[in-house]
Amino acid sequence: MRIEHLYRYPVKGLTPEALDTVAVETGEMLPWDRAFALAQGDSRFDPEQPDWVPKTNFLCLMANARAAALCARFDPARRILVLHAPDGAAIEADLRTAEGLDRAAAFLTAFLGPEARGQPRFHHIPGHAFSDVKQKVLSLINEASLRALEARVGAPRHRLRFRANVYFSGAPAWSEFDWIGRSLQLGSARLRVVKRIVRCKATEVNPQTAERDAETVAELRREFGHTDMGIYAEVTDGGRLAVGDGMELLPE
């Protein structure tokens, strides 16, 4: 097996950033993955007690398909976030400062328009990740499983609909579902597979057009009898992984 693509998503619901190589730490996500989020004004998220809350508390593609039309770029060295809207509007926000966080919130709130609820706030809580699940995990997708879905529905389904961290080749379609509880070697890092990824309406959004143009959840249920695509795995031994690295299912 082989790693084909690596991505992080610094702002929950916004643009993926392709990586060539990345170092991961034990018990953590990819650095800066889902590190920022726009909490809706009626969100139950409390930055003083940053417990996990469901994605619907935040800007997310499940509810806000048009957010896929935004372009976001994050510079971790300077903590600068650049946002571009389709109409040409753009900002550069220094996320080390309260002013920068407020600028990002104002820009995204204006873009959402009527989809913004109350007075949204843009958050970064050191050590907290705005993941779709409570655990700190990496998401992995078997490209053969994605190809199997495309073959059944007779249409392409862009990989980034599924917003995974790692896309890999070399395994039979759906074989990854048999790996729960097993360990994987990716580059010099070791991961343990913890669960399948149940998919939601966010995958209906075409990342290239920001349109809901496929009933992906219904397709999976109709064609395969489940609504899952990909697996979650936790880092048990930190290390470095890169595009082109081998990936191995370790003996039990």
LINDALIN-V745948 format. One record per residue. N is the residue number from 1. RES is the residue in one small letter. SS is DSSP state (H for helix, E for strand, - for the rest). BURIAL is b if it has 16 or more other ideal C-beta (glycine too) atoms within 10 Angstrom, else e. Layout:
BEGIN
n/res/ss/burial
N/RES/SS/BURIAL
N/RES/SS/BURIAL
END
This chain:
BEGIN
n/res/ss/burial
1/m/-/b
2/r/E/e
3/i/E/b
4/e/E/b
5/h/E/b
6/l/E/b
7/y/E/b
8/r/E/b
9/y/-/b
10/p/-/b
11/v/E/b
12/k/-/b
13/g/-/b
14/l/-/b
15/t/-/b
16/p/-/b
17/e/E/b
18/a/E/e
19/l/E/b
20/d/-/e
21/t/E/e
22/v/E/b
23/a/E/e
24/v/E/b
25/e/-/e
26/t/-/e
27/g/-/e
28/e/-/b
29/m/-/b
30/l/-/b
31/p/-/e
32/w/-/b
33/d/-/b
34/r/-/b
35/a/-/b
36/f/E/b
37/a/E/b
38/l/E/b
39/a/E/b
40/q/-/b
41/g/-/e
42/d/-/e
43/s/-/b
44/r/-/e
45/f/-/b
46/d/-/e
47/p/-/e
48/e/-/e
49/q/-/e
50/p/-/e
51/d/-/e
52/w/-/e
53/v/-/e
54/p/-/e
55/k/H/b
56/t/H/e
57/n/H/b
58/f/E/b
59/l/-/b
60/c/-/b
61/l/-/b
62/m/-/b
63/a/-/b
64/n/-/b
65/a/H/b
66/r/H/b
67/a/H/b
68/a/H/b
69/a/H/b
70/l/-/b
71/c/E/e
72/a/E/b
73/r/E/e
74/f/E/b
75/d/E/e
76/p/-/e
77/a/-/e
78/r/-/e
79/r/-/e
80/i/E/e
81/l/E/b
82/v/E/e
83/l/E/b
84/h/E/b
85/a/-/b
86/p/-/e
87/d/-/e
88/g/-/e
89/a/-/e
90/a/E/e
91/i/E/e
92/e/E/e
93/a/E/b
94/d/E/e
95/l/-/b
96/r/-/e
97/t/-/e
98/a/H/e
99/e/H/e
100/g/H/b
101/l/H/b
102/d/H/e
103/r/H/b
104/a/H/b
105/a/H/b
106/a/H/e
107/f/H/b
108/l/H/b
109/t/H/b
110/a/H/e
111/f/H/b
112/l/H/b
113/g/H/e
114/p/H/e
115/e/H/e
116/a/-/b
117/r/-/e
118/g/-/e
119/q/-/e
120/p/-/b
121/r/E/b
122/f/E/b
123/h/E/b
124/h/-/b
125/i/-/e
126/p/-/e
127/g/-/e
128/h/-/b
129/a/-/b
130/f/-/b
131/s/-/b
132/d/-/b
133/v/-/e
134/k/-/e
135/q/-/e
136/k/-/b
137/v/-/b
138/l/E/b
139/s/E/b
140/l/E/b
141/i/E/b
142/n/E/b
143/e/H/b
144/a/H/b
145/s/H/b
146/l/H/b
147/r/H/e
148/a/H/b
149/l/H/b
150/e/H/e
151/a/H/e
152/r/H/e
153/v/H/b
154/g/-/e
155/a/-/e
156/p/-/e
157/r/-/b
158/h/-/e
159/r/H/b
160/l/H/b
161/r/H/b
162/f/-/b
163/r/-/b
164/a/-/b
165/n/-/b
166/v/E/b
167/y/E/b
168/f/E/b
169/s/E/e
170/g/-/e
171/a/-/b
172/p/-/e
173/a/-/b
174/w/-/b
175/s/H/e
176/e/H/b
177/f/H/b
178/d/H/e
179/w/H/b
180/i/-/e
181/g/-/e
182/r/-/b
183/s/E/b
184/l/E/b
185/q/E/b
186/l/E/b
187/g/-/b
188/s/-/e
189/a/E/b
190/r/E/b
191/l/E/b
192/r/E/b
193/v/E/b
194/v/E/e
195/k/E/b
196/r/E/b
197/i/E/b
198/v/E/e
199/r/-/b
200/c/-/b
201/k/H/b
202/a/H/b
203/t/H/b
204/e/H/b
205/v/E/b
206/n/-/b
207/p/-/b
208/q/-/e
209/t/-/e
210/a/-/b
211/e/-/e
212/r/E/b
213/d/-/e
214/a/-/b
215/e/-/e
216/t/H/b
217/v/H/b
218/a/H/e
219/e/H/b
220/l/H/b
221/r/H/e
222/r/H/e
223/e/H/e
224/f/H/b
225/g/-/e
226/h/-/e
227/t/-/b
228/d/E/b
229/m/E/b
230/g/E/b
231/i/E/b
232/y/E/b
233/a/E/b
234/e/E/b
235/v/E/b
236/t/E/e
237/d/E/e
238/g/-/e
239/g/E/b
240/r/E/e
241/l/E/b
242/a/E/e
243/v/-/b
244/g/-/e
245/d/-/b
246/g/E/e
247/m/E/b
248/e/E/e
249/l/E/b
250/l/-/e
251/p/-/e
252/e/-/e
END
